[in-house]
Amino acid sequence: MILVVGATGLLGSEICGQLAARGKRIRVLTRAASDPAKADRLRALGAEVVSGDLRDADSLSAACQGVSTIVTTASAMPFAYQPGANSPQITDRDGYLSLIAAARDAGVQRFVYTSFPPVAVSFPLQDAKRAVEAGLRSSGLTYTILQPTFFSEVWLSAALGFDYVNRKATIYGSGTNPISWISYRDVAQFAVAALDNGAALDATLELGGPEALSPLEAVGIFERVGGQPFEVSHVPVEALQGQLAAATDPMQQSFTGLMLAYAGGKAIDMRETVKALPVRLTSVEEYARIVCPAAW
């Protein structure tokens, strides 16, 4: 039995679909506030849906019973965030440390944890991720830590300022530093592949796409695919640094920290990783060719 924590989210639901397609037995942990339609879609895949919350240690203990493997993608950010109630410190740090303890007590054998690559600045979500990674490495559980870089479907979308529908792009920093943009669907493939691959045992895997492209190069791809120029604006690094220094809300601090990471770039050489865990990586151009026709 595989327990998926975060199954109603973008990445978690894709992981469940891929596991179901492979005939795996799945249990999913859903919060009381979760969308019932999403839970119904998981049931339609054959998943056992159980109620629980990373902030409720008893529910975690119950969910872990009879489970051999845990795959996690859940986070308080961005949609479930509630100041003082559902935050990076409470959910992404303390909740996950409780889940690790529950998994160990229940005899779980494998734990696949979704994180992101280390960033040079401190902010609540990063601090939570690093604390959980340390807790997992010292837990005695067999673990895989996945550290994907920026999701194409999120960071190259209007939600983060890349409005390809209206051909406008907000770029954080100069836009010249390369990023190995990755599709969330490819991250799901790595999570599933890690379950049965010795190369993923007690391993931390940085994950990126097939090529490192600067944000401005990504804009150029969308312009070429769509045949229309973009209006580009920039948020200077200095402005982001000032915003981080002034922020008091953990959500704002974390988003600003991630924007600074974007501005700094993140190129990942995937050649050895895809040899060990064969996944066909989706390029930014492939993503653009999927979304642009629908938009234009």
C-alpha positions in Angstrom: 0.0 0.0 0.0 1.3 3.5 -1.0 0.1 6.5 1.0 0.1 9.7 -1.0 0.0 12.9 1.1 -1.0 15.9 -1.0 -3.0 13.8 -3.5 -5.6 16.6 -4.3 -2.9 19.0 -5.5 -1.4 19.5 -8.9 1.6 17.1 -8.5 0.0 14.7 -6.0 -3.0 14.0 -8.3 -0.7 13.3 -11.2 1.4 10.9 -9.1 -1.8 9.1 -8.1 -2.9 8.8 -11.7 0.5 7.3 -12.7 0.5 4.9 -9.7 -3.0 3.7 -10.6 -2.0 3.2 -14.2 0.6 0.8 -12.9 -1.9 -1.1 -10.8 -0.5 0.1 -7.4 -2.7 0.1 -4.3 -3.1 3.7 -3.2 -4.3 5.3 0.0 -4.7 9.1 0.0 -4.8 11.5 2.9 -7.4 14.3 2.4 -8.2 17.2 4.7 -11.7 18.0 5.8 -11.4 21.2 3.7 -10.4 19.3 0.5 -12.6 19.7 -2.6 -15.0 16.7 -2.5 -14.9 16.5 -6.3 -11.1 15.9 -6.2 -11.6 13.2 -3.6 -14.2 11.5 -5.9 -11.8 11.6 -8.8 -9.2 9.8 -6.6 -11.8 7.2 -5.6 -12.5 6.7 -9.3 -8.8 5.8 -9.7 -9.3 3.1 -7.1 -7.7 5.0 -4.3 -8.7 4.5 -0.7 -9.5 8.0 0.7 -8.9 8.6 4.4 -9.4 11.8 6.3 -6.4 13.3 8.0 -4.2 16.3 8.3 -0.5 16.9 8.7 -1.3 19.0 11.8 -3.1 16.0 13.4 -0.6 13.4 14.6 -3.3 10.9 15.5 -4.7 11.0 12.0 -1.2 10.4 10.6 -0.6 7.4 12.8 -3.9 5.9 11.6 -3.1 6.6 7.9 0.3 4.9 8.1 -1.1 1.6 9.3 -0.5 -1.1 6.7 1.5 1.2 4.5 4.8 0.2 2.9 5.6 3.5 1.1 4.8 7.2 1.5 4.9 9.7 -1.3 4.5 13.3 -0.2 3.7 16.6 -2.1 1.5 18.5 0.4 2.3 22.0 1.5 0.5 24.8 3.3 1.5 27.0 0.3 -0.1 28.6 -1.5 -3.7 27.6 -1.5 -4.1 26.2 2.1 -2.1 28.9 3.8 -3.7 30.4 6.9 -1.6 32.7 9.1 -0.9 31.0 12.4 -2.9 27.9 11.6 -1.6 26.4 8.3 1.8 27.8 7.6 5.3 26.6 6.5 6.3 26.3 10.1 3.2 24.4 11.3 2.5 22.2 8.3 5.6 22.0 6.1 8.0 21.6 9.1 6.2 20.3 12.2 3.5 18.4 10.3 6.1 16.5 8.2 8.3 15.7 11.2 5.2 14.2 12.8 4.5 12.2 9.6 8.1 10.9 9.6 7.7 9.8 13.3 4.4 8.1 12.5 5.9 6.3 9.5 8.8 5.0 11.5 6.5 3.8 14.3 4.2 2.0 11.7 7.1 0.2 10.0 6.9 2.1 6.7 9.8 1.1 4.5 10.1 3.9 1.9 9.5 7.6 2.1 9.6 9.9 -1.0 9.6 13.5 -0.1 9.1 16.4 -2.5 11.3 19.5 -1.7 13.2 22.0 -3.9 16.9 22.7 -4.4 18.7 24.8 -1.6 18.4 28.5 -2.0 21.0 31.0 -0.8 18.6 33.1 1.3 16.6 32.0 4.4 12.7 32.1 4.3 10.1 30.0 6.1 9.3 27.5 3.4 13.0 26.8 2.7 13.8 26.5 6.4 10.9 24.0 6.7 12.1 21.9 3.8 15.7 21.8 5.0 14.5 20.8 8.5 12.4 17.9 7.1 15.2 16.7 4.9 17.5 16.6 7.9 14.8 14.8 9.9 14.3 12.3 7.2 18.0 11.5 6.7 18.3 10.8 10.4 15.1 8.9 10.8 16.3 5.4 9.8 13.7 5.3 7.0 14.8 4.5 3.5 14.2 7.8 1.8 14.2 9.6 -1.5 14.3 13.4 -1.5 13.2 15.0 -4.8 14.3 18.5 -5.4 12.7 19.8 -8.6 13.4 23.3 -9.8 10.8 25.6 -11.2 7.6 24.0 -12.7 7.0 25.2 -16.2 3.2 25.0 -15.6 3.4 27.3 -12.6 6.3 29.7 -13.2 5.6 30.1 -16.9 1.9 30.9 -16.3 -0.1 34.0 -15.5 -0.2 33.1 -11.8 3.4 34.1 -11.5 3.4 36.9 -14.0 4.1 34.9 -17.3 0.8 35.8 -19.0 1.1 34.1 -22.3 -2.6 34.7 -23.1 -2.1 38.4 -23.1 1.6 38.2 -24.2 3.0 39.9 -21.1 5.8 38.6 -18.9 7.0 39.8 -15.6 10.7 38.7 -15.1 12.3 38.5 -11.7 15.8 39.9 -11.9 17.7 40.4 -15.1 16.1 37.3 -16.8 19.5 36.2 -18.1 20.4 33.4 -15.6 19.5 29.9 -16.8 16.9 27.8 -15.2 16.2 24.1 -15.9 12.4 24.4 -16.0 10.7 21.1 -15.4 7.1 19.9 -16.0 5.3 18.7 -12.9 4.3 15.6 -14.9 8.0 14.7 -15.3 8.4 15.2 -11.5 5.6 12.7 -11.0 7.3 10.2 -13.2 10.5 10.5 -11.2 8.5 10.0 -7.9 6.9 6.8 -9.3 10.2 5.6 -10.8 12.0 6.1 -7.5 9.8 3.5 -5.8 11.4 0.6 -7.6 14.9 1.9 -8.4 17.9 1.2 -6.3 19.6 4.4 -7.5 16.9 6.4 -5.6 17.6 4.7 -2.2 18.7 7.1 0.5 19.3 9.6 -2.3 18.7 13.3 -2.8 17.9 14.1 -6.5 17.9 17.6 -7.9 15.5 17.6 -10.9 15.3 19.8 -13.9 14.2 19.7 -17.5 16.2 18.8 -20.7 17.8 22.2 -21.0 18.7 25.3 -19.0 17.0 28.4 -20.5 17.0 31.9 -19.1 13.5 33.5 -18.5 14.2 35.8 -21.5 15.0 32.8 -23.6 11.7 31.2 -22.5 9.9 34.4 -23.6 11.6 34.1 -27.0 10.3 30.5 -27.4 6.8 31.6 -26.6 7.1 34.5 -29.1 8.4 32.2 -31.8 5.7 29.5 -31.1 2.9 32.0 -31.0 4.2 34.4 -33.6 3.5 37.4 -31.4 5.9 39.6 -29.4 5.7 39.8 -25.6 5.6 42.9 -23.4 8.3 42.3 -20.8 8.8 44.0 -17.5 11.4 43.3 -14.8 11.4 43.2 -11.0 14.9 44.1 -9.9 16.8 41.9 -7.4 17.2 44.9 -5.1 13.5 45.3 -5.0 13.0 41.7 -4.1 15.7 41.8 -1.4 13.9 44.9 0.1 10.6 43.1 -0.1 12.0 40.1 1.7 13.6 42.2 4.4 10.4 44.1 5.1 8.0 41.1 4.9 6.6 39.7 8.1 4.1 37.3 6.7 5.5 33.7 6.1 3.7 33.4 2.8 5.1 36.7 1.5 8.5 35.9 2.8 8.5 32.5 1.1 7.2 33.7 -2.3 9.8 36.5 -2.3 12.5 34.0 -1.4 11.5 31.8 -4.3 11.5 34.8 -6.7 15.0 35.6 -5.6 15.9 32.0 -6.4 14.4 32.4 -9.8 16.4 35.6 -10.3 19.6 33.7 -9.5 18.8 30.8 -11.8 19.1 27.1 -11.4 20.8 24.9 -14.1 20.7 21.2 -13.4 22.6 18.6 -15.4 20.2 15.7 -15.8 22.3 13.4 -17.9 23.2 11.0 -15.1 19.8 11.1 -13.4 17.9 10.1 -16.5 20.3 7.2 -17.1 19.4 5.9 -13.6 15.7 6.8 -13.7 14.7 6.9 -17.4 12.2 9.7 -17.8 11.6 11.6 -21.0 11.9 15.3 -20.1 9.5 17.8 -21.4 11.0 21.0 -22.9 9.8 24.5 -22.6 9.0 24.6 -26.3 6.8 21.5 -26.0 5.0 23.2 -23.1 4.6 26.4 -25.2 3.2 24.4 -28.1 0.6 22.8 -25.8 -0.7 26.0 -24.2 -0.3 28.6 -26.9 -2.8 27.2 -29.5 -5.4 27.0 -26.8 -4.7 30.6 -25.7 -4.3 32.2 -29.2 
